[in-house]
Amino acid sequence: MLSYETMRLFFAMLAIGANIVVIAYLALVVAARWSPGASSQLKRVNGYLDGFELLFGAVAAGTATLGS
């Protein structure tokens, strides 16, 4: 069984990683308003993410359940 400190570190690193991804995505959204290159990158990223909404929601719910 994993120790409390190991699980705490894992969930803290997972939260930091998720925050970095969200901030990067938001920066791309803002940049896409003015830059055609960023706009094409945003379309590419949205194309990659299309169809995975339910999976991402399940991962977020599972992580929140395990972390509480």
PyMOL commands that set and color helices and strands:
alter all, ss='L'
color gray80, all
select helices_A, chain A and resi 4-32+36-49+53-67
alter helices_A, ss='H'
color red, helices_A
deselect
rebuild
show_as cartoon
